[in-house]
């Protein structure tokens, strides 16, 4: 029986199509940038893009090419090291060589607009092939607006969005997604924006998702997590003396700056093999010969990640890195900025305070008693917390070297809307405080009140006070300024950010430029970091007075930073406290620290501190003390144990309020009700 073989018509059809429609040419982003990108004189890159000057980029752009099998590419590293420039070339090369729908996501809507106007717009206008791809008319002509760019031929578009807007991250499908400044993204109304953005590329087999960011906290950094799930590649550089490959990182360079007398001009790296010094002039030679090595090469087909830091690139002299480190050393807030933005490393932030019992022992051994202002405490700030039946306050002092002192704390009974409560609180912040060893007294600089509870009532009290320290028009006496704050979520929240208007119960309330979002999480981490310092002479030491109660210290150390589950099953880090444990002292310490930042506590110059010290010196006691109470206060470094004396306001020559909150006859001031067992 004869067998007959017939041709497959479907196969023949596809062979004909393949013969007349060859595959797209490979996309080469390095070559495209070399032939199209010219940076203006104002750019740190200046002039035509030269691939020979950027040897590390070849591997990165290779992973971004459509013929590479990976879906995710992560760029982790220091700030200002060209990561966004890589993203611009990726976008521009894709639009020009492989047009498709693209999504570029910034941390917020405001940052999205800023990126479009200051980064993408100038870049696209400087590349002839890109400027001709979009409408040439006004900013809103056709498919050309600030946040939406569509090619005139309809073959592709670019949507620029903010991660805080869940609407912008829905109802679109994109072949390319870029997630910039990923470490600073916070949850939006729909939850975690990162998987929301990732899901926009689900419909494309050759999708590319580029994640870009500077590392932040060790346990809660999105970009770091993405990098740790990738190939985890770092550049290995040859030693110019022995040719052995090693990783040039900050820890290697930091060893040349150990000791209190470190000289930033002597900064250098050290070869682990031959132990010889490697100077900055060796950098270009080393980076030209650097090779990427992956810690997890088995992940190549799915997720590729790259890490670099400031010292790898020619934009910043090594001596500047050294100076920045020496200026930041010992200051947790500045150390975090250095490690994140300069060294490209995560910061291991404290999540727990020291045990309150240890702090109690420290306070019990203190010669300074509660209610006395130390001479070096040159800035005084109230932190004020409003509750349903009371208003609590704490006064903190701040001085050179980031030292801070808890001065006193108390309670004004009643709701902030009540006339007597407002009057009592106004009298508290206007109080004059006795300075250690001085004949005069001082008034606080600023009061920071939480407006997250009952904003209209808080604003009603705050608006009768100046925004910054001034003089009372009737009495001529100094009076502190008052600002309102509310907590802002996230570990990367700025310490203070002005809020011009806010909605409360559907109403739009203007805040007269004295309402701020406060970064509670970084301030709590900084406080816990400093509470662990044992040496009173050490920068950042927190001084707690004799007479503070254990219950108050438990409040000061109430919260722990822990991993918690979201409703959608994902995880995040947040500050939590035991059920039933009060935390007002911690909140007020954070508010006061935010106020100190408002007064530029951490960045004041030596001359500014010297001027404040001269003012304080004028108060030093040079004449006999005739006030009997003040003489007794100064004569005794510590009061007798268990003596049932009035509360801390006595140190300022005022009687303390009794438990019922009745105003005292001499000063009319509402102060802290007495608690059983108070050690004073």
PAPA-62020 format. One line per 5 residues: their letters; for each residue x, y, z of C-alpha. Coordinates in nm, 3 decimals, always signed. Example, Ala and Ser with C-alpha at 12.3 -4.5 7.8 and 13.67 -1.06 7.14 Angstrom:
2
as	+1.230:-0.450:+0.780; +1.367:-0.106:+0.714
% end
This chain:
680
xxxxx	+0.000:+0.000:+0.000; +0.146:+0.334:-0.101; +0.176:+0.608:+0.162; +0.105:+0.969:+0.058; +0.260:+1.270:+0.238
xxxxx	+0.061:+1.591:+0.214; +0.192:+1.937:+0.296; +0.064:+2.112:+0.610; -0.115:+2.422:+0.476; -0.095:+2.610:+0.808
xxxxx	+0.279:+2.554:+0.831; +0.325:+2.664:+0.471; +0.131:+2.984:+0.540; +0.349:+3.071:+0.839; +0.665:+2.997:+0.641
xxxxx	+0.551:+3.242:+0.373; +0.477:+3.506:+0.638; +0.817:+3.449:+0.797; +0.993:+3.489:+0.460; +0.840:+3.830:+0.395
xxxxx	+0.822:+3.955:+0.756; +1.157:+3.900:+0.927; +1.174:+3.943:+1.308; +1.238:+4.283:+1.457; +1.605:+4.372:+1.481
xxxxx	+1.755:+4.331:+1.828; +1.720:+4.630:+2.061; +2.058:+4.768:+2.170; +2.009:+5.046:+2.424; +2.380:+5.125:+2.456
xxxxx	+2.416:+5.173:+2.082; +2.094:+5.374:+2.067; +2.210:+5.606:+2.343; +2.548:+5.650:+2.174; +2.381:+5.757:+1.850
xxxxx	+2.102:+5.972:+1.991; +2.163:+6.111:+2.340; +2.346:+6.438:+2.394; +2.347:+6.586:+2.744; +2.339:+6.965:+2.795
xxxxx	+2.625:+7.151:+2.966; +2.419:+7.176:+3.285; +2.404:+6.798:+3.313; +2.669:+6.612:+3.517; +2.715:+6.384:+3.213
xxxxx	+2.777:+6.669:+2.960; +2.799:+6.604:+2.589; +2.725:+6.299:+2.371; +2.668:+5.968:+2.544; +2.989:+5.768:+2.506
xxxxx	+2.943:+5.394:+2.576; +3.314:+5.362:+2.651; +3.273:+5.587:+2.957; +2.997:+5.369:+3.100; +3.135:+5.014:+3.108
xxxxx	+2.897:+4.900:+3.384; +2.585:+4.983:+3.180; +2.636:+4.720:+2.910; +2.522:+4.434:+3.132; +2.228:+4.639:+3.272
xxxxx	+2.096:+4.738:+2.929; +2.145:+4.381:+2.810; +1.907:+4.259:+3.080; +1.653:+4.526:+2.979; +1.656:+4.419:+2.612
xxxxx	+1.344:+4.230:+2.496; +1.544:+3.924:+2.394; +1.669:+3.870:+2.753; +1.441:+3.620:+2.931; +1.410:+3.803:+3.265
xxxxx	+1.094:+3.997:+3.349; +1.226:+4.201:+3.644; +1.535:+4.423:+3.653; +1.630:+4.600:+3.976; +1.872:+4.890:+4.018
xxxxx	+1.968:+4.943:+4.384; +2.226:+5.196:+4.495; +2.323:+5.542:+4.613; +2.132:+5.854:+4.523; +2.248:+6.059:+4.225
xxxxx	+2.434:+5.775:+4.053; +2.251:+5.781:+3.721; +1.972:+5.532:+3.793; +1.702:+5.763:+3.656; +1.925:+5.837:+3.357
xxxxx	+1.931:+5.464:+3.282; +1.551:+5.464:+3.301; +1.530:+5.758:+3.057; +1.748:+5.578:+2.803; +1.537:+5.265:+2.853
xxxxx	+1.216:+5.463:+2.787; +1.357:+5.660:+2.495; +1.514:+5.357:+2.328; +1.193:+5.161:+2.365; +0.975:+5.436:+2.218
xxxxx	+1.211:+5.475:+1.923; +1.295:+5.108:+1.853; +1.006:+4.904:+1.992; +0.700:+5.126:+2.051; +0.456:+4.988:+2.306
xxxxx	+0.240:+5.099:+2.600; +0.458:+5.209:+2.893; +0.393:+5.310:+3.254; +0.635:+5.517:+3.462; +0.544:+5.535:+3.833
xxxxx	+0.686:+5.780:+4.085; +0.624:+5.780:+4.460; +0.351:+6.047:+4.442; +0.147:+6.248:+4.193; +0.357:+6.554:+4.270
xxxxx	+0.678:+6.368:+4.195; +0.522:+6.236:+3.873; +0.457:+6.590:+3.752; +0.807:+6.695:+3.857; +0.962:+6.401:+3.671
xxxxx	+0.766:+6.479:+3.355; +0.868:+6.845:+3.354; +1.226:+6.829:+3.476; +1.348:+6.489:+3.357; +1.146:+6.334:+3.076
xxxxx	+1.049:+6.657:+2.897; +1.405:+6.796:+2.857; +1.537:+6.449:+2.768; +1.275:+6.385:+2.499; +1.323:+6.732:+2.347
xxxxx	+1.699:+6.678:+2.325; +1.663:+6.356:+2.119; +1.547:+6.433:+1.761; +1.388:+6.093:+1.703; +1.178:+6.136:+2.020
xxxxx	+1.076:+6.496:+1.969; +0.934:+6.403:+1.630; +0.740:+6.109:+1.771; +0.502:+6.322:+1.978; +0.265:+6.610:+1.887
xxxxx	+0.459:+6.931:+1.837; +0.184:+7.169:+1.948; +0.089:+7.285:+2.295; +0.125:+7.081:+2.609; -0.232:+6.950:+2.585
xxxxx	-0.258:+6.891:+2.213; -0.389:+6.551:+2.116; -0.213:+6.281:+2.313; +0.043:+6.512:+2.466; -0.017:+6.624:+2.825
xxxxx	+0.205:+6.648:+3.132; +0.138:+6.290:+3.242; +0.035:+6.122:+2.917; +0.247:+6.107:+2.600; +0.120:+5.927:+2.288
xxxxx	+0.309:+5.878:+1.964; +0.153:+6.054:+1.667; +0.132:+5.722:+1.480; -0.053:+5.560:+1.772; +0.203:+5.280:+1.806
xxxxx	+0.284:+5.347:+2.169; +0.233:+5.576:+2.467; +0.382:+5.671:+2.802; +0.170:+5.723:+3.113; +0.341:+5.888:+3.412
xxxxx	+0.165:+5.826:+3.744; +0.202:+5.845:+4.121; +0.201:+5.534:+4.339; -0.030:+5.712:+4.583; -0.309:+5.709:+4.322
xxxxx	-0.467:+5.366:+4.287; -0.676:+5.497:+3.995; -0.363:+5.560:+3.788; -0.253:+5.201:+3.847; -0.569:+5.037:+3.716
xxxxx	-0.747:+4.962:+3.386; -0.433:+4.970:+3.170; -0.200:+4.707:+3.022; +0.164:+4.791:+2.957; +0.459:+4.605:+2.810
xxxxx	+0.704:+4.823:+3.006; +0.667:+4.937:+3.368; +0.925:+5.153:+3.548; +0.892:+5.189:+3.925; +1.114:+5.479:+4.031
xxxxx	+1.205:+5.579:+4.389; +1.045:+5.250:+4.491; +1.183:+5.255:+4.845; +0.972:+5.561:+4.928; +0.639:+5.426:+4.806
xxxxx	+0.362:+5.410:+5.065; +0.027:+5.232:+5.060; -0.259:+5.393:+4.870; -0.632:+5.349:+4.927; -0.625:+5.011:+4.749
xxxxx	-0.328:+4.875:+4.947; +0.028:+4.805:+4.836; +0.099:+4.993:+4.510; +0.395:+4.774:+4.406; +0.192:+4.464:+4.309
xxxxx	-0.067:+4.700:+4.159; +0.198:+4.839:+3.923; +0.348:+4.494:+3.855; +0.010:+4.360:+3.751; -0.017:+4.611:+3.466
xxxxx	+0.234:+4.396:+3.271; +0.062:+4.059:+3.317; -0.076:+4.056:+2.962; +0.266:+4.068:+2.788; +0.496:+3.768:+2.755
xxxxx	+0.800:+3.989:+2.693; +0.715:+4.247:+2.959; +0.991:+4.433:+3.141; +0.949:+4.576:+3.490; +1.234:+4.803:+3.600
xxxxx	+1.255:+4.874:+3.974; +1.474:+5.165:+4.084; +1.552:+5.289:+4.432; +1.793:+5.392:+4.703; +1.800:+5.159:+5.006
xxxxx	+1.633:+5.274:+5.327; +1.571:+5.060:+5.636; +1.709:+4.710:+5.659; +1.381:+4.532:+5.728; +1.137:+4.744:+5.530
xxxxx	+1.285:+4.857:+5.197; +1.096:+4.764:+4.880; +1.393:+4.805:+4.647; +1.618:+4.601:+4.874; +1.359:+4.323:+4.882
xxxxx	+1.340:+4.325:+4.502; +1.721:+4.311:+4.481; +1.740:+4.025:+4.732; +1.499:+3.826:+4.514; +1.716:+3.877:+4.204
xxxxx	+2.055:+3.754:+4.084; +2.209:+4.006:+4.330; +2.496:+4.128:+4.114; +2.776:+4.358:+4.229; +3.072:+4.490:+4.031
xxxxx	+3.401:+4.321:+4.117; +3.697:+4.544:+4.043; +4.065:+4.449:+3.995; +4.329:+4.578:+4.231; +4.565:+4.809:+4.038
xxxxx	+4.861:+4.655:+4.225; +4.797:+4.279:+4.217; +4.500:+4.242:+3.977; +4.295:+4.041:+4.229; +3.920:+4.107:+4.200
xxxxx	+3.731:+4.242:+4.502; +3.415:+4.438:+4.584; +3.483:+4.806:+4.641; +3.221:+4.895:+4.905; +3.188:+5.149:+5.185
xxxxx	+3.303:+4.912:+5.459; +3.634:+4.871:+5.276; +3.681:+5.247:+5.245; +3.558:+5.330:+5.597; +3.857:+5.158:+5.757
xxxxx	+4.080:+5.442:+5.638; +3.870:+5.688:+5.845; +3.874:+5.523:+6.186; +3.970:+5.728:+6.490; +3.860:+6.067:+6.619
xxxxx	+4.139:+6.245:+6.428; +4.057:+6.094:+6.087; +4.165:+6.309:+5.792; +3.916:+6.302:+5.502; +4.192:+6.379:+5.251
xxxxx	+4.355:+6.046:+5.338; +4.054:+5.835:+5.240; +4.133:+5.530:+5.027; +4.031:+5.172:+4.963; +4.245:+4.873:+5.057
xxxxx	+4.300:+4.559:+4.852; +4.196:+4.251:+5.059; +4.462:+4.043:+4.881; +4.779:+4.254:+4.892; +4.671:+4.505:+5.162
xxxxx	+4.792:+4.802:+4.957; +4.613:+5.138:+4.942; +4.397:+5.213:+4.637; +4.354:+5.583:+4.561; +4.080:+5.766:+4.377
xxxxx	+4.294:+5.814:+4.066; +4.282:+5.434:+4.023; +3.902:+5.437:+3.991; +3.860:+5.482:+3.615; +4.112:+5.206:+3.541
xxxxx	+3.935:+4.973:+3.785; +3.582:+5.041:+3.661; +3.680:+4.988:+3.296; +3.783:+4.635:+3.395; +3.504:+4.563:+3.643
xxxxx	+3.289:+4.253:+3.599; +2.942:+4.181:+3.733; +2.924:+3.873:+3.955; +2.591:+3.726:+4.061; +2.529:+3.578:+4.404
xxxxx	+2.232:+3.386:+4.260; +2.295:+3.320:+3.889; +2.012:+3.062:+3.885; +1.759:+3.351:+3.889; +1.883:+3.490:+3.556
xxxxx	+1.572:+3.387:+3.363; +1.333:+3.567:+3.596; +1.487:+3.854:+3.795; +1.819:+4.032:+3.751; +1.943:+4.287:+4.005
xxxxx	+2.237:+4.530:+4.019; +2.395:+4.726:+4.305; +2.636:+5.019:+4.284; +2.729:+5.313:+4.503; +2.877:+5.662:+4.484
xxxxx	+3.246:+5.560:+4.475; +3.194:+5.359:+4.154; +3.099:+5.666:+3.949; +3.302:+5.973:+3.849; +3.052:+6.232:+3.974
xxxxx	+3.170:+6.262:+4.337; +3.525:+6.288:+4.472; +3.609:+6.033:+4.739; +3.711:+6.311:+4.979; +3.352:+6.441:+4.969
xxxxx	+3.229:+6.096:+5.071; +3.475:+6.097:+5.361; +3.373:+6.446:+5.478; +3.008:+6.353:+5.469; +3.071:+6.043:+5.680
xxxxx	+3.276:+6.227:+5.941; +3.003:+6.491:+5.970; +2.734:+6.224:+6.008; +2.916:+5.987:+6.243; +2.733:+5.948:+6.573
xxxxx	+2.412:+6.114:+6.453; +2.158:+5.840:+6.371; +1.951:+6.056:+6.137; +2.256:+6.171:+5.940; +2.413:+5.825:+5.949
xxxxx	+2.101:+5.686:+5.785; +2.113:+5.952:+5.514; +2.480:+5.878:+5.454; +2.441:+5.501:+5.439; +2.136:+5.525:+5.212
xxxxx	+2.224:+5.814:+4.980; +2.604:+5.791:+4.973; +2.703:+5.433:+5.055; +2.404:+5.264:+4.892; +2.343:+5.053:+5.202
xxxxx	+2.043:+4.988:+5.423; +2.026:+5.136:+5.772; +1.969:+4.899:+6.063; +1.730:+5.115:+6.264; +1.647:+5.049:+6.629
xxxxx	+1.304:+4.895:+6.673; +1.307:+4.872:+7.051; +1.384:+5.114:+7.330; +1.603:+5.014:+7.624; +1.409:+4.865:+7.919
xxxxx	+1.233:+5.137:+8.114; +1.384:+5.001:+8.434; +1.732:+5.093:+8.306; +1.611:+5.443:+8.229; +1.461:+5.465:+8.579
xxxxx	+1.800:+5.387:+8.733; +1.959:+5.654:+8.516; +1.700:+5.912:+8.625; +1.732:+5.816:+8.994; +2.106:+5.879:+8.976
xxxxx	+2.066:+6.220:+8.810; +2.161:+6.532:+9.006; +1.914:+6.740:+8.804; +1.566:+6.736:+8.945; +1.243:+6.755:+8.757
xxxxx	+1.132:+7.102:+8.646; +1.481:+7.257:+8.633; +1.618:+7.369:+8.295; +1.988:+7.279:+8.245; +2.208:+7.564:+8.124
xxxxx	+2.296:+7.388:+7.791; +1.928:+7.331:+7.705; +1.907:+7.636:+7.481; +1.591:+7.544:+7.293; +1.273:+7.455:+7.483
xxxxx	+0.982:+7.286:+7.307; +0.649:+7.160:+7.437; +0.493:+6.844:+7.298; +0.117:+6.848:+7.357; -0.124:+6.555:+7.317
xxxxx	-0.502:+6.597:+7.322; -0.730:+6.331:+7.469; -1.105:+6.324:+7.522; -1.091:+6.428:+7.888; -0.750:+6.593:+7.922
xxxxx	-0.459:+6.762:+7.748; -0.115:+6.623:+7.834; +0.208:+6.817:+7.790; +0.581:+6.753:+7.815; +0.861:+7.009:+7.797
xxxxx	+1.188:+6.904:+7.635; +1.516:+7.094:+7.608; +1.755:+7.071:+7.314; +2.119:+7.179:+7.284; +2.451:+7.137:+7.110
xxxxx	+2.565:+6.795:+6.998; +2.204:+6.680:+6.965; +2.169:+6.655:+7.341; +1.816:+6.662:+7.477; +1.668:+6.686:+7.825
xxxxx	+1.322:+6.599:+7.954; +1.232:+6.898:+8.174; +0.883:+6.825:+8.301; +0.540:+6.689:+8.209; +0.184:+6.740:+8.327
xxxxx	-0.189:+6.735:+8.255; -0.454:+7.000:+8.199; -0.798:+6.848:+8.271; -1.082:+6.882:+8.023; -1.138:+6.879:+7.647
xxxxx	-0.944:+7.119:+7.424; -1.271:+7.281:+7.319; -1.348:+7.392:+7.676; -1.266:+7.749:+7.774; -1.102:+7.661:+8.104
xxxxx	-0.887:+7.393:+7.941; -0.768:+7.632:+7.672; -0.690:+7.896:+7.931; -0.502:+7.648:+8.147; -0.299:+7.519:+7.850
xxxxx	-0.211:+7.874:+7.745; -0.087:+7.942:+8.098; +0.126:+7.625:+8.093; +0.309:+7.712:+7.771; +0.363:+8.072:+7.891
xxxxx	+0.520:+7.954:+8.218; +0.865:+8.079:+8.315; +1.111:+7.804:+8.404; +1.396:+7.821:+8.651; +1.742:+7.769:+8.497
xxxxx	+2.002:+7.570:+8.689; +2.228:+7.813:+8.877; +2.071:+8.122:+8.718; +1.894:+8.424:+8.864; +1.653:+8.453:+8.572
xxxxx	+1.395:+8.228:+8.416; +1.318:+8.129:+8.059; +1.009:+8.075:+7.846; +0.973:+7.796:+7.590; +1.044:+7.865:+7.224
xxxxx	+0.769:+7.656:+7.067; +0.467:+7.440:+7.149; +0.376:+7.154:+6.914; +0.021:+7.024:+6.950; -0.129:+6.716:+6.790
xxxxx	-0.421:+6.812:+6.565; -0.501:+6.459:+6.456; -0.777:+6.461:+6.718; -1.046:+6.734:+6.696; -0.865:+6.959:+6.448
xxxxx	-1.117:+7.249:+6.455; -1.091:+7.270:+6.835; -0.712:+7.250:+6.832; -0.696:+7.515:+6.563; -0.931:+7.735:+6.764
xxxxx	-0.682:+7.731:+7.052; -0.369:+7.756:+6.838; -0.475:+8.058:+6.632; -0.468:+8.293:+6.932; -0.094:+8.225:+6.963
xxxxx	+0.181:+8.329:+6.721; +0.327:+8.075:+6.481; +0.678:+8.146:+6.603; +0.807:+8.284:+6.932; +0.709:+8.646:+6.990
xxxxx	+0.619:+8.902:+7.254; +0.278:+8.934:+7.415; +0.126:+9.265:+7.299; -0.032:+9.335:+7.638; +0.234:+9.225:+7.886
xxxxx	+0.547:+9.264:+7.675; +0.666:+8.924:+7.795; +0.799:+8.659:+7.555; +0.559:+8.386:+7.455; +0.622:+8.067:+7.257
xxxxx	+0.497:+8.001:+6.909; +0.244:+7.726:+6.843; +0.229:+7.485:+6.548; -0.008:+7.196:+6.481; +0.098:+6.854:+6.357
xxxxx	-0.046:+6.520:+6.255; +0.141:+6.194:+6.204; +0.247:+6.092:+5.854; +0.280:+5.719:+5.777; +0.594:+5.549:+5.654
xxxxx	+0.956:+5.510:+5.755; +1.064:+5.753:+5.483; +0.823:+6.033:+5.577; +0.995:+6.374:+5.607; +1.034:+6.505:+5.961
xxxxx	+0.811:+6.805:+5.889; +0.611:+6.884:+5.578; +0.382:+7.186:+5.554; +0.011:+7.118:+5.498; -0.172:+7.424:+5.363
xxxxx	-0.522:+7.283:+5.391; -0.688:+6.968:+5.514; -1.031:+6.807:+5.499; -1.209:+6.741:+5.828; -1.556:+6.582:+5.824
xxxxx	-1.596:+6.680:+5.460; -1.497:+7.042:+5.522; -1.189:+7.205:+5.370; -0.995:+7.377:+5.649; -0.713:+7.623:+5.576
xxxxx	-0.429:+7.591:+5.825; -0.251:+7.929:+5.802; +0.092:+7.779:+5.730; +0.127:+7.637:+6.081; +0.005:+7.282:+6.020
xxxxx	+0.259:+7.009:+5.942; +0.273:+6.639:+5.874; +0.532:+6.491:+6.108; +0.744:+6.184:+6.029; +0.673:+5.997:+6.351
xxxxx	+0.852:+5.675:+6.255; +1.199:+5.824:+6.185; +1.170:+6.044:+6.496; +1.084:+5.743:+6.714; +1.378:+5.549:+6.573
xxxxx	+1.609:+5.844:+6.643; +1.482:+5.877:+7.000; +1.525:+5.504:+7.071; +1.871:+5.515:+6.916; +1.970:+5.800:+7.148
xxxxx	+1.805:+5.656:+7.460; +2.052:+5.368:+7.438; +2.353:+5.599:+7.471; +2.508:+5.540:+7.816; +2.755:+5.831:+7.828
xxxxx	+2.619:+6.177:+7.921; +2.906:+6.336:+7.730; +2.824:+6.149:+7.412; +2.651:+6.336:+7.131; +2.281:+6.259:+7.124
xxxxx	+2.254:+6.169:+7.492; +1.901:+6.186:+7.639; +1.898:+6.323:+7.995; +1.608:+6.214:+8.219; +1.551:+6.405:+8.546
xxxxx	+1.531:+6.279:+8.901; +1.164:+6.253:+8.992; +1.028:+6.104:+8.670; +0.792:+5.817:+8.738; +0.814:+5.461:+8.614
xxxxx	+0.471:+5.490:+8.451; +0.595:+5.785:+8.245; +0.903:+5.594:+8.135; +0.687:+5.299:+8.038; +0.491:+5.535:+7.815
xxxxx	+0.814:+5.674:+7.669; +0.927:+5.323:+7.570; +0.583:+5.177:+7.495; +0.606:+5.104:+7.124; +0.797:+4.848:+6.920
xxxxx	+0.848:+4.843:+6.547; +0.714:+4.510:+6.424; +0.603:+4.334:+6.108; +0.224:+4.334:+6.077; -0.007:+4.179:+5.821
xxxxx	-0.227:+4.386:+5.595; -0.584:+4.291:+5.515; -0.475:+4.160:+5.176; -0.227:+3.922:+5.339; +0.085:+4.122:+5.257
xxxxx	+0.315:+4.250:+5.531; +0.446:+4.586:+5.641; +0.629:+4.731:+5.940; +0.451:+4.949:+6.190; +0.482:+5.074:+6.547
xxxxx	+0.272:+4.873:+6.793; +0.223:+4.881:+7.169; +0.083:+4.633:+7.421; -0.292:+4.647:+7.459; -0.389:+4.887:+7.735
xxxxx	-0.045:+5.051:+7.755; -0.049:+5.432:+7.728; +0.208:+5.599:+7.500; +0.147:+5.972:+7.546; +0.501:+6.042:+7.668
xxxxx	+0.647:+5.887:+7.352; +0.411:+6.086:+7.131; +0.494:+6.410:+7.309; +0.868:+6.342:+7.286; +0.823:+6.295:+6.911
xxxxx	+0.620:+6.617:+6.880; +0.884:+6.811:+7.071; +1.162:+6.667:+6.854; +0.967:+6.774:+6.544; +0.944:+7.123:+6.689
xxxxx	+1.319:+7.122:+6.752; +1.370:+7.041:+6.385; +1.143:+7.334:+6.305; +1.389:+7.547:+6.504; +1.679:+7.397:+6.303
xxxxx	+1.820:+7.223:+6.612; +2.038:+6.976:+6.421; +2.180:+7.217:+6.164; +2.249:+7.531:+6.368; +2.594:+7.677:+6.317
xxxxx	+2.849:+7.731:+6.593; +2.785:+8.104:+6.572; +2.410:+8.056:+6.623; +2.472:+7.835:+6.925; +2.720:+8.090:+7.059
xxxxx	+2.457:+8.364:+7.037; +2.208:+8.153:+7.234; +2.478:+8.068:+7.488; +2.549:+8.439:+7.535; +2.180:+8.499:+7.606
xxxxx	+2.175:+8.215:+7.857; +2.496:+8.341:+8.023; +2.316:+8.665:+8.107; +2.086:+8.462:+8.332; +2.366:+8.305:+8.537
xxxxx	+2.329:+8.383:+8.905; +2.572:+8.654:+9.017; +2.373:+8.792:+9.312; +2.239:+8.648:+9.638; +1.914:+8.455:+9.615
xxxxx	+1.647:+8.619:+9.825; +1.356:+8.395:+9.725; +1.334:+8.132:+9.999; +1.185:+7.863:+9.776; +1.448:+7.906:+9.507
xxxxx	+1.722:+7.900:+9.774; +1.592:+7.570:+9.907; +1.567:+7.425:+9.556; +1.925:+7.513:+9.473; +2.059:+7.403:+9.810
xxxxx	+1.937:+7.046:+9.769; +2.057:+6.849:+9.470; +1.792:+6.587:+9.549; +1.477:+6.612:+9.760; +1.420:+6.360:+10.041
xxxxx	+1.266:+6.032:+9.935; +0.892:+5.988:+9.983; +0.825:+6.350:+10.081; +0.468:+6.431:+9.970; +0.556:+6.761:+9.806
xxxxx	+0.371:+6.934:+9.522; +0.450:+6.847:+9.162; +0.715:+6.987:+8.938; +0.567:+7.332:+8.883; +0.697:+7.425:+9.230
xxxxx	+1.044:+7.443:+9.080; +0.926:+7.745:+8.887; +0.782:+7.912:+9.193; +0.425:+7.795:+9.124; +0.194:+7.564:+9.312
xxxxx	+0.089:+7.245:+9.145; -0.275:+7.177:+9.061; -0.450:+6.932:+9.289; -0.610:+6.619:+9.154; -0.937:+6.795:+9.084
xxxxx	-0.766:+7.038:+8.848; -0.865:+7.355:+9.040; -0.655:+7.653:+8.948; -0.402:+7.774:+9.203; -0.460:+8.115:+9.363
xxxxx	-0.116:+8.256:+9.289; -0.073:+8.186:+8.918; -0.406:+8.045:+8.805; -0.228:+7.762:+8.627; -0.367:+7.418:+8.561
xxxxx	-0.093:+7.160:+8.605; -0.057:+6.790:+8.656; -0.293:+6.615:+8.900; -0.112:+6.413:+9.165; -0.089:+6.037:+9.130
xxxxx	-0.066:+5.790:+9.421; +0.290:+5.693:+9.507; +0.459:+5.982:+9.326; +0.826:+5.982:+9.420; +0.901:+6.349:+9.486
% end
